[in-house]
């Protein structure tokens, strides 16, 4: 996954090292969006049909 990070910029608290607030610019980063912009939660809506069994 680290090969997908193209740019790493520390935004705040650089003295905290790896716990600093940073912006990452990534390319072709595989990710699953669980909560969308309307607040729908995939963990709830995706499992709902199977809970009725």
Protein Blocks (a to p, Z undefined) as FASTA:
>chain_A
ZZmpmbdcdfbhklnommpccddddehiacddfbdfkopafklmmmmmmmmZZ
